[in-house]
Amino acid sequence: MRIADKEGFYTANGLKFSMVQIEGGAESSLIALEEDKADVAHVATSFLITAALRGSDTVAIIAEFNNPIYSLIAKPWYKSIAELKGRRIGMADMSGSVSLATMALFEKHGVTQSDIDINVIEGTPGRFQCLMRGDCDAVPLGQPQDFHALRQGFRLLGATNEAVPDFVYTVTAARRSWAVNHKEALTRYVRAMRDSFQFIRNPQNRGRIAILMKEWWGSSEDTALSTLDLFFNPEKNVLPFEGEINLRGMEQVIRFLQDGGVVTQPVPPAETFVDLQYLKAGLAPTGR
């Protein structure tokens, strides 16, 4: 969304678009949609699915992040994930995508949720501070905090994409009732996002993207370029190519929710939680 706004892709696609800051935790964006405080929102797929199972009218329109790389960073004396048994681990909301993927990484190495002392801390910056203070033995960190931690001597024990090859982490969501009356606007939105993904993937734009990441993160250009290398050299399916929704990745989120006991009722197939008509319209050739 930021790239589309900063590089003028919304305007170029004839769309008047403004971003609003939604305060609060991970579910606040869903609440903003349901209370008509936003028309579309950046939403974690796991929260979208659980909300829909509770009767929410929200639906996924386009994928934003497929499989972000969360690094499991530990105090330097830990050399393996197995050594974290009995230790305090800073985690995100346990029903959210970050923790579901992190637990899949733990389980791949023979460590279950009952083997660790979980301290729920929302947001990568908060978990980074817990690690720095010494209150957490290990935490999952996104970028750029994982690079900062490694430069300060902490140890990388693994990454979530090792355990979860297919995933849909976040989507753009909208209310079905709103979307059906605003198909043209959503079609233009999809085109703007498609242009953004193509811009990000173009190697000639790496310098520009690094400058923007430095501006948004407050970190060095080297860290921004390292993040881009992490995502794309080689390709790790972190971002969609055009905003396409990977239904296998959606099914993986559902399995995580079921395996973790977050949802206990039968869950319908992934197609239930998406409406692909806007994506198909937006990605159709326009002749321009």
Backbone bond lengths (Angstrom), bond angles and torsions (degrees), N, CA, C in turn:
res aa  C-N    CA-C-N  psi(-1)  N-CA   C-N-CA  omega(-1)  CA-C   N-CA-C  phi
1 M - - - 1.457 - - 1.532 110.58 -
2 R 1.324 116.55 -41.44 1.465 119.98 -177.98 1.519 111.33 -64.26
3 I 1.337 116.81 -43.44 1.460 120.34 179.59 1.525 109.91 -62.76
4 A 1.340 116.73 -44.62 1.464 120.37 -179.85 1.523 110.97 -60.03
5 D 1.317 116.48 -38.50 1.456 120.87 179.58 1.527 110.67 -72.49
6 K 1.333 116.51 -47.77 1.467 121.40 -174.97 1.520 111.88 -66.72
7 E 1.330 116.93 -37.65 1.465 120.59 -176.17 1.523 113.15 -93.45
8 G 1.316 116.91 4.19 1.453 120.32 173.10 1.511 116.05 78.80
9 F 1.332 117.65 20.64 1.464 119.42 -177.39 1.528 112.52 -72.97
10 Y 1.316 117.77 -29.28 1.464 119.22 175.68 1.536 109.87 -64.21
11 T 1.312 115.81 -48.46 1.462 120.23 -179.87 1.523 111.09 -62.90
12 A 1.340 115.92 -42.18 1.461 120.46 -178.71 1.523 111.83 -61.60
13 N 1.334 116.81 -26.48 1.457 120.97 179.32 1.526 112.32 -99.35
14 G 1.332 115.44 17.47 1.462 120.40 173.73 1.507 114.62 70.22
15 L 1.334 115.83 32.74 1.455 120.14 -175.79 1.524 110.42 -119.52
16 K 1.314 116.76 127.50 1.462 121.12 171.71 1.528 106.92 -87.05
17 F 1.326 116.22 117.33 1.460 120.67 -171.17 1.516 109.10 -138.44
18 S 1.313 117.23 132.69 1.458 120.97 175.00 1.516 109.04 -133.74
19 M 1.324 116.03 143.10 1.458 121.02 -179.32 1.519 109.87 -99.75
20 V 1.326 116.12 139.73 1.461 121.55 176.43 1.520 108.68 -121.34
21 Q 1.309 116.17 143.61 1.457 121.71 179.35 1.530 109.27 -83.39
22 I 1.316 116.39 124.10 1.459 121.95 177.81 1.521 108.02 -102.20
23 E 1.319 116.61 115.03 1.463 120.76 -178.97 1.528 110.07 -79.75
24 G 1.331 115.50 154.16 1.458 120.07 175.20 1.510 112.40 111.34
25 G 1.313 116.09 -169.59 1.455 122.94 -175.80 1.515 113.44 -79.34
26 A 1.340 113.44 -166.24 1.460 120.31 -171.40 1.519 113.86 -65.62
27 E 1.330 117.94 -25.06 1.456 120.20 -177.93 1.528 113.19 -89.86
28 S 1.334 117.07 -1.96 1.457 119.84 -176.23 1.519 112.69 -64.43
29 S 1.335 117.31 -33.67 1.463 119.75 179.48 1.516 111.35 -65.04
30 L 1.322 116.53 -37.59 1.464 119.69 176.38 1.521 111.06 -64.67
31 I 1.302 116.01 -42.19 1.465 119.77 178.72 1.528 110.09 -62.79
32 A 1.344 116.43 -39.87 1.464 120.26 178.86 1.527 110.90 -61.27
33 L 1.333 116.63 -39.17 1.461 119.67 176.56 1.527 110.85 -64.46
34 E 1.320 115.65 -48.01 1.461 120.30 -175.58 1.525 111.71 -65.94
35 E 1.335 116.83 -29.06 1.462 120.83 179.58 1.523 112.21 -94.06
36 D 1.343 116.47 9.60 1.465 122.70 176.61 1.526 112.27 61.92
37 K 1.331 116.82 32.77 1.458 121.56 175.38 1.527 111.28 -93.20
38 A 1.334 115.90 -9.88 1.460 122.23 176.35 1.525 107.93 -148.88
39 D 1.328 115.79 150.32 1.464 120.12 179.30 1.521 111.46 -90.25
40 V 1.326 116.37 -41.16 1.461 121.94 173.61 1.522 107.33 -131.95
41 A 1.327 116.38 156.59 1.468 119.02 -177.73 1.517 110.28 -151.59
42 H 1.313 113.65 152.75 1.469 123.99 174.29 1.529 106.85 -81.41
43 V 1.344 117.26 116.54 1.463 121.24 -170.37 1.534 110.23 -134.35
44 A 1.329 116.95 136.99 1.462 120.84 172.69 1.529 109.47 -66.72
45 T 1.328 116.00 133.45 1.462 120.76 -174.70 1.522 112.17 -59.01
46 S 1.310 117.20 -38.93 1.463 119.65 -178.84 1.519 111.47 -61.99
47 F 1.338 117.07 -39.84 1.464 120.13 179.26 1.524 111.13 -71.33
48 L 1.327 116.89 -34.39 1.465 120.08 176.33 1.526 110.19 -60.96
49 I 1.330 116.42 -45.26 1.465 120.75 -177.53 1.524 111.09 -66.08
50 T 1.322 117.53 -46.53 1.469 119.42 -179.28 1.521 110.97 -65.46
51 A 1.334 117.17 -35.75 1.469 120.01 177.31 1.524 110.57 -66.04
52 A 1.332 116.73 -42.45 1.461 120.51 179.39 1.531 111.17 -62.55
53 L 1.326 116.03 -37.19 1.468 119.41 178.55 1.527 111.55 -67.63
54 R 1.333 116.35 -22.56 1.462 120.48 176.07 1.525 111.90 -87.76
55 G 1.339 116.71 -0.60 1.454 120.04 177.43 1.504 115.34 106.84
56 S 1.348 118.50 6.88 1.453 120.95 179.27 1.522 110.63 -64.84
57 D 1.328 115.97 148.26 1.462 123.56 -179.63 1.523 112.15 -87.56
58 T 1.332 118.55 3.06 1.454 121.53 -175.47 1.527 111.69 -78.72
59 V 1.335 115.01 150.37 1.460 121.02 -176.35 1.527 108.69 -147.59
60 A 1.331 117.07 149.95 1.463 121.79 178.24 1.520 109.97 -77.20
61 I 1.331 115.68 134.36 1.460 122.50 -179.16 1.526 111.32 -106.50
62 I 1.340 115.83 -41.29 1.461 121.71 -176.11 1.522 108.35 -153.51
63 A 1.331 117.20 147.94 1.463 120.87 177.33 1.524 109.72 -82.29
64 E 1.334 116.49 142.61 1.465 121.50 177.49 1.532 110.98 -110.76
65 F 1.330 116.28 -54.47 1.462 121.16 174.68 1.523 107.98 -122.17
66 N 1.327 115.99 129.28 1.460 119.41 175.39 1.516 110.59 -83.20
67 N 1.300 115.34 -68.53 1.457 120.20 -169.58 1.520 110.51 -136.86
68 P 1.332 117.86 73.87 1.463 119.71 -179.59 1.522 110.77 -61.58
69 I 1.305 115.28 150.02 1.459 120.53 -176.35 1.520 108.56 -95.52
70 Y 1.330 115.85 108.61 1.464 121.11 173.12 1.523 108.13 -101.16
71 S 1.310 115.15 121.65 1.461 121.65 -178.08 1.526 109.71 -87.88
72 L 1.318 117.28 133.05 1.459 121.07 173.36 1.524 107.28 -87.06
73 I 1.330 115.76 105.55 1.460 122.76 -174.67 1.523 109.12 -107.57
74 A 1.339 115.93 131.21 1.466 121.09 -175.04 1.529 111.04 -126.99
75 K 1.321 114.58 164.99 1.459 119.82 171.17 1.530 108.73 -56.38
76 P 1.319 117.64 147.31 1.475 120.39 -166.79 1.518 116.01 -61.78
77 W 1.329 118.58 -20.85 1.466 118.65 -176.95 1.526 113.65 -82.71
78 Y 1.334 117.21 -10.04 1.463 119.19 174.89 1.522 109.35 -84.05
79 K 1.327 115.79 127.52 1.463 119.83 -175.33 1.524 113.19 -109.70
80 S 1.331 117.32 -7.45 1.456 119.94 179.66 1.519 109.35 -152.19
81 I 1.324 115.49 158.64 1.462 120.48 177.73 1.524 110.53 -64.52
82 A 1.304 117.83 -34.29 1.462 121.31 -179.72 1.526 111.36 -60.05
83 E 1.331 117.77 -29.70 1.465 121.53 -179.63 1.525 112.50 -71.46
84 L 1.331 117.61 -8.10 1.469 120.72 -178.94 1.527 112.69 -86.20
85 K 1.318 118.67 -0.53 1.459 120.11 176.45 1.527 110.23 -58.59
86 G 1.330 115.43 130.05 1.455 121.09 -179.84 1.518 114.24 82.51
87 R 1.323 117.52 0.28 1.460 121.04 -176.75 1.526 111.14 -99.09
88 R 1.339 115.69 161.55 1.470 121.15 -179.55 1.529 109.68 -84.69
89 I 1.326 113.95 124.28 1.457 121.16 -178.22 1.525 109.01 -118.30
90 G 1.332 116.72 124.67 1.457 120.42 174.71 1.513 109.74 -79.65
91 M 1.330 116.53 122.55 1.461 121.27 -176.43 1.520 109.87 -127.87
92 A 1.329 115.72 159.18 1.459 121.34 171.62 1.530 108.24 -78.70
93 D 1.337 116.45 -177.79 1.466 121.54 175.13 1.527 109.06 -48.26
94 M 1.325 117.36 127.93 1.460 121.08 -172.13 1.522 113.17 -69.33
95 S 1.331 118.00 -13.31 1.459 119.61 175.54 1.522 111.57 -95.75
96 G 1.338 116.90 0.23 1.455 121.30 -178.32 1.518 112.73 -91.56
97 S 1.323 115.18 165.77 1.464 121.72 -173.72 1.522 113.12 -62.76
98 V 1.337 117.32 -37.74 1.469 119.77 -178.25 1.521 110.47 -60.72
99 S 1.333 116.44 -48.76 1.465 119.94 -177.67 1.524 111.91 -70.95
100 L 1.327 117.05 -36.40 1.465 119.54 178.40 1.528 110.46 -62.22
101 A 1.333 116.51 -43.63 1.458 119.89 178.89 1.532 111.34 -69.62
102 T 1.335 116.69 -38.27 1.463 119.89 179.15 1.518 111.10 -65.03
103 M 1.334 117.40 -40.41 1.465 119.70 178.01 1.527 110.98 -65.82
104 A 1.321 117.50 -32.51 1.467 119.67 175.62 1.527 109.94 -63.12
105 L 1.333 116.99 -37.40 1.465 120.99 176.78 1.524 110.64 -66.41
106 F 1.346 117.08 -44.98 1.464 120.20 177.03 1.526 110.65 -57.62
107 E 1.323 115.99 -47.98 1.466 120.16 -175.52 1.521 111.99 -65.73
108 K 1.324 116.26 -30.98 1.467 119.81 175.74 1.529 110.71 -60.58
109 H 1.335 115.38 -26.92 1.465 120.58 -179.24 1.533 112.02 -105.61
110 G 1.337 116.39 19.40 1.455 120.72 172.72 1.509 115.62 79.85
111 V 1.336 117.90 19.30 1.464 121.78 -179.69 1.526 108.14 -115.10
112 T 1.332 116.45 122.44 1.459 120.88 -179.66 1.531 110.51 -99.18
113 Q 1.330 115.77 170.96 1.465 120.33 -178.83 1.524 111.23 -61.35
114 S 1.319 117.24 -33.63 1.468 120.34 -179.68 1.532 112.35 -73.55
115 D 1.330 116.85 -12.24 1.469 120.69 -179.10 1.522 113.08 -83.94
116 I 1.349 117.25 -13.00 1.466 119.51 -174.15 1.531 110.70 -124.63
117 D 1.315 114.77 156.75 1.462 122.34 177.95 1.532 107.49 -95.86
118 I 1.324 116.45 105.92 1.461 121.19 -172.69 1.519 111.25 -91.47
119 N 1.323 115.20 130.61 1.458 123.13 174.57 1.526 107.02 -117.74
120 V 1.322 117.90 108.91 1.464 121.17 -176.01 1.530 110.02 -75.96
121 I 1.328 115.34 121.55 1.464 122.72 -179.67 1.530 106.89 -136.32
122 E 1.323 117.21 113.68 1.458 120.40 -179.37 1.526 111.10 -74.97
123 G 1.325 115.35 134.41 1.455 121.28 173.16 1.517 113.67 91.34
124 T 1.333 115.41 135.64 1.458 120.88 177.24 1.532 112.29 -56.47
125 P 1.343 120.82 -43.38 1.478 119.51 -179.86 1.528 112.78 -58.22
126 G 1.331 117.31 -41.15 1.461 120.27 179.19 1.515 112.07 -65.32
127 R 1.327 117.13 -40.98 1.468 119.95 178.90 1.527 110.72 -68.54
128 F 1.322 116.72 -36.11 1.459 120.97 176.41 1.529 110.46 -60.41
129 Q 1.333 117.31 -43.57 1.455 121.10 179.24 1.524 111.37 -65.58
130 C 1.325 117.19 -37.02 1.469 120.29 177.30 1.521 110.70 -61.44
131 L 1.321 116.16 -41.25 1.461 120.75 177.38 1.522 110.65 -65.48
132 M 1.332 116.27 -44.27 1.463 120.49 -178.22 1.524 111.73 -64.15
133 R 1.334 116.91 -37.42 1.474 120.43 179.51 1.521 112.16 -72.51
134 G 1.322 116.08 -17.76 1.457 120.06 -176.88 1.516 113.12 90.43
135 D 1.345 117.72 4.33 1.466 120.85 -178.86 1.528 112.18 -79.05
136 C 1.318 117.47 -19.77 1.466 122.07 177.21 1.523 108.55 -117.45
137 D 1.328 115.92 138.11 1.467 119.80 176.30 1.522 111.68 -80.19
138 A 1.330 116.05 -28.85 1.461 120.37 177.95 1.521 108.45 -158.85
139 V 1.333 116.08 154.32 1.461 121.52 -179.84 1.527 109.17 -150.26
140 P 1.339 117.92 151.24 1.465 119.67 168.44 1.525 109.55 -82.94
141 L 1.319 116.62 129.30 1.460 121.80 -179.01 1.518 110.41 -126.18
142 G 1.339 115.03 139.53 1.452 120.43 169.57 1.517 109.77 -89.63
143 Q 1.325 115.17 -170.68 1.455 120.56 179.91 1.541 109.04 -91.90
144 P 1.323 119.71 142.59 1.479 127.51 10.66 1.526 113.95 -95.73
145 Q 1.342 117.56 0.30 1.469 118.93 -172.64 1.528 112.69 -62.12
146 D 1.335 117.95 -31.93 1.461 117.67 179.38 1.524 110.94 -64.73
147 F 1.343 117.37 -38.87 1.462 119.93 176.93 1.533 110.96 -65.44
148 H 1.336 116.91 -40.95 1.462 120.44 177.97 1.531 110.63 -60.02
149 A 1.345 116.30 -44.00 1.464 120.29 -178.19 1.530 111.45 -64.31
150 L 1.328 116.19 -42.31 1.462 119.93 -179.43 1.530 110.63 -63.66
151 R 1.325 116.74 -37.68 1.465 119.82 179.45 1.519 112.10 -68.62
152 Q 1.337 116.48 -18.93 1.460 120.08 178.72 1.530 112.20 -98.22
153 G 1.315 116.64 11.69 1.458 120.50 171.58 1.511 116.37 98.51
154 F 1.319 118.24 0.59 1.463 119.88 176.53 1.530 109.53 -74.86
155 R 1.336 115.98 164.57 1.463 120.35 -170.82 1.530 111.86 -111.74
156 L 1.320 115.91 136.57 1.464 122.51 173.74 1.526 108.84 -86.49
157 L 1.353 116.14 120.40 1.463 120.55 -179.85 1.530 112.96 -102.72
158 G 1.307 117.93 -16.28 1.458 120.42 -179.59 1.514 110.20 167.54
159 A 1.320 115.84 173.63 1.458 121.66 179.72 1.523 109.64 -135.89
160 T 1.330 115.43 148.24 1.463 119.86 -172.87 1.519 113.01 -62.46
161 N 1.333 118.58 -31.30 1.463 119.00 -177.65 1.526 112.40 -70.43
162 E 1.339 117.48 -11.58 1.469 120.15 173.07 1.526 110.79 -67.42
163 A 1.327 115.76 -32.57 1.468 120.67 -175.92 1.518 112.56 -99.68
164 V 1.326 117.50 -18.71 1.467 121.20 -173.78 1.524 109.33 -130.54
165 P 1.332 118.90 87.14 1.467 120.34 -178.33 1.520 113.98 -73.01
166 D 1.336 117.58 -33.42 1.462 121.87 179.39 1.521 109.13 -114.89
167 F 1.333 116.03 123.72 1.463 119.99 -176.37 1.515 108.24 -161.44
168 V 1.316 116.80 152.39 1.467 121.81 168.19 1.520 105.74 -125.96
169 Y 1.313 116.00 105.46 1.454 121.71 -171.25 1.524 112.22 -80.30
170 T 1.336 117.44 -50.80 1.458 120.88 179.79 1.527 110.11 -135.90
171 V 1.318 114.71 152.58 1.457 122.23 179.05 1.521 109.36 -135.73
172 T 1.324 115.57 162.70 1.453 120.19 162.84 1.519 106.86 -85.28
173 A 1.322 116.14 127.40 1.466 121.07 -178.99 1.524 109.94 -118.15
174 A 1.315 114.73 155.15 1.461 121.68 175.27 1.521 107.92 -148.27
175 R 1.319 116.59 162.04 1.456 120.22 173.34 1.529 108.76 -74.69
176 R 1.313 116.11 134.68 1.471 119.61 178.36 1.526 110.68 -55.79
177 S 1.331 115.98 -43.13 1.458 120.86 -176.90 1.525 111.88 -63.89
178 W 1.348 117.07 -32.56 1.466 120.43 176.27 1.526 110.27 -77.89
179 A 1.334 116.42 -43.26 1.461 121.37 -173.91 1.524 112.26 -60.72
180 V 1.329 116.96 -41.88 1.464 119.85 -175.64 1.528 111.40 -63.04
181 N 1.323 117.58 -25.59 1.468 121.59 178.75 1.519 113.23 -95.08
182 H 1.335 117.40 0.27 1.460 121.28 -177.50 1.531 110.41 -135.98
183 K 1.328 116.12 42.08 1.464 120.21 -176.50 1.520 111.81 -61.50
184 E 1.325 118.19 -41.26 1.463 120.61 -178.27 1.528 110.72 -63.48
185 A 1.326 117.28 -41.80 1.465 120.31 178.72 1.521 111.04 -63.92
186 L 1.326 117.09 -42.36 1.469 120.37 179.11 1.522 111.46 -67.75
187 T 1.325 117.09 -35.24 1.457 120.42 176.47 1.527 110.41 -62.13
188 R 1.321 116.63 -42.91 1.452 121.01 177.65 1.533 111.09 -66.15
189 Y 1.325 116.27 -37.42 1.465 120.91 177.39 1.530 110.35 -61.73
190 V 1.339 116.62 -45.01 1.465 120.58 178.99 1.526 110.30 -59.64
191 R 1.317 117.38 -42.55 1.466 120.53 179.51 1.522 111.36 -63.30
192 A 1.322 116.40 -40.13 1.466 119.64 178.52 1.524 111.03 -64.59
193 M 1.320 116.89 -40.25 1.464 120.17 178.09 1.523 111.13 -68.27
194 R 1.343 116.84 -39.62 1.463 120.13 175.50 1.526 110.37 -57.43
195 D 1.326 117.02 -46.10 1.462 121.00 178.92 1.526 110.74 -61.27
196 S 1.329 116.77 -35.89 1.468 120.80 178.74 1.520 111.47 -65.53
197 F 1.336 116.83 -46.39 1.469 119.81 179.78 1.530 110.55 -62.32
198 Q 1.320 117.47 -40.05 1.456 120.63 178.86 1.524 110.94 -65.91
199 F 1.333 116.37 -38.51 1.460 121.43 177.69 1.536 110.40 -63.07
200 I 1.332 115.78 -45.71 1.472 120.40 -178.33 1.524 111.10 -63.13
201 R 1.326 117.02 -37.86 1.455 121.00 -175.30 1.531 113.32 -79.86
202 N 1.309 117.49 -14.43 1.461 120.42 -179.01 1.531 109.51 -73.99
203 P 1.327 118.86 116.18 1.470 120.70 -177.86 1.523 113.16 -56.95
204 Q 1.328 117.48 -27.53 1.464 119.91 -179.84 1.529 112.11 -67.20
205 N 1.326 117.38 -16.39 1.468 120.92 -178.19 1.528 113.06 -98.82
206 R 1.325 117.80 3.41 1.465 120.21 -175.20 1.521 112.36 -57.97
207 G 1.318 116.52 -41.41 1.461 118.99 -179.70 1.514 111.86 -62.43
208 R 1.339 117.03 -43.31 1.461 121.57 179.17 1.522 110.61 -63.77
209 I 1.324 117.06 -44.34 1.469 120.86 -179.16 1.529 110.04 -64.74
210 A 1.312 116.97 -39.75 1.471 120.24 178.91 1.522 110.93 -61.54
211 I 1.338 116.90 -39.40 1.465 120.40 178.16 1.525 110.35 -63.64
212 L 1.338 116.68 -42.62 1.466 120.38 179.22 1.522 111.19 -65.53
213 M 1.334 117.37 -41.71 1.466 120.90 178.60 1.524 110.48 -63.65
214 K 1.316 116.61 -39.89 1.464 120.54 176.91 1.525 110.36 -61.36
215 E 1.338 115.97 -41.41 1.468 121.41 179.02 1.519 111.18 -63.96
216 W 1.331 117.27 -43.13 1.467 121.04 -176.46 1.515 112.03 -77.43
217 W 1.339 116.88 -37.49 1.460 120.63 -175.48 1.521 112.94 -88.51
218 G 1.331 116.75 -27.88 1.452 119.45 -172.92 1.512 112.53 75.43
219 S 1.328 116.54 21.86 1.467 120.85 -179.78 1.524 109.58 -111.73
220 S 1.314 117.03 -177.66 1.455 121.31 -174.75 1.528 111.21 -77.22
221 E 1.325 114.75 159.12 1.468 120.15 175.46 1.524 110.34 -64.74
222 D 1.352 116.93 -34.25 1.468 120.35 177.56 1.528 111.31 -60.23
223 T 1.350 116.22 -40.89 1.459 119.89 178.68 1.530 110.42 -64.64
224 A 1.320 116.42 -41.21 1.462 120.20 178.70 1.521 110.74 -62.74
225 L 1.324 117.62 -45.01 1.464 120.75 179.66 1.527 111.05 -66.51
226 S 1.333 116.69 -35.72 1.469 120.07 176.91 1.524 110.88 -64.32
227 T 1.333 116.09 -37.21 1.461 120.41 177.69 1.523 110.66 -64.55
228 L 1.315 116.95 -43.81 1.464 120.70 178.81 1.524 110.69 -63.62
229 D 1.330 117.31 -39.35 1.464 120.46 175.84 1.527 110.56 -62.70
230 L 1.327 116.23 -41.18 1.461 120.97 179.16 1.519 110.78 -59.19
231 F 1.331 116.72 -40.65 1.459 121.67 -177.50 1.525 113.26 -74.08
232 F 1.337 116.40 -39.97 1.466 119.37 -164.69 1.523 115.73 -118.24
233 N 1.330 119.19 -10.55 1.470 120.32 -177.18 1.526 111.70 -122.27
234 P 1.324 119.50 85.99 1.465 127.53 2.04 1.530 111.14 -83.44
235 E 1.305 115.80 175.40 1.464 122.42 179.14 1.529 110.68 -59.61
236 K 1.337 117.14 127.22 1.462 121.20 -178.57 1.526 112.34 -119.71
237 N 1.325 117.41 14.30 1.472 121.00 175.37 1.521 112.04 59.61
238 V 1.317 116.60 33.33 1.462 120.32 177.33 1.526 110.26 -70.95
239 L 1.322 116.25 -43.62 1.458 121.80 -178.61 1.527 110.83 -113.35
240 P 1.323 117.28 149.80 1.462 119.20 170.40 1.531 109.43 -64.46
241 F 1.328 115.92 163.99 1.455 119.66 175.74 1.528 110.72 -82.42
242 E 1.343 116.06 -36.88 1.464 120.32 -178.33 1.525 112.80 -136.85
243 G 1.324 116.84 4.72 1.456 120.25 -174.47 1.512 113.07 104.08
244 E 1.339 116.11 2.74 1.469 121.08 -179.36 1.528 111.05 -57.64
245 I 1.329 116.06 146.08 1.466 121.88 -179.80 1.523 108.65 -101.02
246 N 1.323 115.97 120.13 1.461 123.02 179.02 1.532 108.46 -83.88
247 L 1.317 117.05 105.06 1.469 119.75 -176.68 1.527 111.63 -66.95
248 R 1.330 118.40 -28.52 1.474 120.18 174.22 1.526 110.03 -63.47
249 G 1.336 115.26 -38.79 1.462 119.29 177.10 1.515 112.04 -66.55
250 M 1.335 117.31 -35.93 1.468 121.12 175.52 1.525 110.26 -65.18
251 E 1.325 116.49 -41.20 1.470 120.21 178.50 1.521 111.19 -63.05
252 Q 1.338 116.39 -34.35 1.467 119.69 177.76 1.523 110.92 -64.38
253 V 1.331 117.08 -40.61 1.466 120.43 176.77 1.529 109.61 -60.18
254 I 1.324 117.35 -43.46 1.471 121.34 179.15 1.522 110.40 -60.83
255 R 1.344 117.03 -44.05 1.472 119.81 179.26 1.522 111.24 -61.61
256 F 1.335 116.84 -41.28 1.466 120.13 177.85 1.527 110.68 -60.84
257 L 1.316 116.55 -44.21 1.466 120.31 -179.92 1.523 110.92 -62.37
258 Q 1.316 116.59 -38.56 1.467 120.37 178.94 1.528 111.16 -72.12
259 D 1.329 116.50 -46.79 1.468 120.42 -178.13 1.526 111.45 -63.26
260 G 1.337 115.99 -33.88 1.458 119.80 -179.71 1.515 113.57 -84.23
261 G 1.329 117.32 -0.20 1.454 121.01 179.36 1.510 114.08 73.50
262 V 1.347 116.91 13.60 1.461 120.14 179.37 1.527 110.04 -69.20
263 V 1.327 116.14 -38.60 1.462 121.18 173.43 1.526 107.90 -123.31
264 T 1.314 116.13 139.93 1.465 120.89 -177.58 1.519 112.59 -116.02
265 Q 1.341 116.72 -18.93 1.455 118.67 -179.45 1.521 110.49 -80.45
266 P 1.323 118.35 160.47 1.472 120.38 174.48 1.527 110.43 -56.93
267 V 1.314 116.68 137.48 1.456 121.62 -177.31 1.526 108.91 -111.19
268 P 1.315 118.26 129.82 1.463 120.77 177.75 1.524 110.89 -67.84
269 P 1.329 118.51 168.21 1.472 120.82 -177.98 1.518 112.55 -64.32
270 A 1.330 114.85 164.35 1.469 121.39 -175.11 1.521 112.56 -57.03
271 E 1.323 117.03 -33.61 1.467 120.44 -178.52 1.528 112.10 -56.58
272 T 1.329 116.42 -24.26 1.468 121.21 -179.09 1.523 111.92 -63.93
273 F 1.324 116.98 -28.26 1.462 121.39 -171.81 1.532 113.19 -100.03
274 V 1.334 116.69 6.16 1.458 120.90 179.72 1.524 109.20 -128.02
275 D 1.324 115.02 157.13 1.462 121.42 170.66 1.524 106.18 -131.09
276 L 1.325 116.22 103.20 1.452 121.65 -170.56 1.522 114.41 -83.61
277 Q 1.330 118.11 -3.85 1.460 118.74 -174.93 1.530 112.25 -63.26
278 Y 1.322 117.83 -34.12 1.461 120.89 -178.27 1.537 110.46 -74.79
279 L 1.325 115.94 -37.57 1.461 121.11 176.50 1.529 110.18 -64.11
280 K 1.334 116.59 -44.95 1.469 119.89 179.99 1.520 110.78 -64.06
281 A 1.313 117.16 -40.71 1.467 120.07 179.02 1.524 111.13 -66.67
282 G 1.335 116.85 -41.43 1.454 120.55 -177.86 1.502 114.00 -70.49
283 L 1.337 117.35 -31.06 1.465 120.72 -177.63 1.522 112.60 -93.10
284 A 1.328 117.47 -4.60 1.462 120.97 177.74 1.527 109.67 -67.40
285 P 1.331 118.35 145.39 1.482 120.93 178.74 1.529 110.59 -55.64
286 T 1.325 115.27 138.37 1.469 120.22 -178.99 1.517 112.83 -108.66
287 G 1.329 116.36 -10.94 1.456 119.33 -179.12 1.502 114.48 80.40
288 R 1.329 116.02 6.15 1.477 117.13 -179.49 1.512 111.56 -81.28
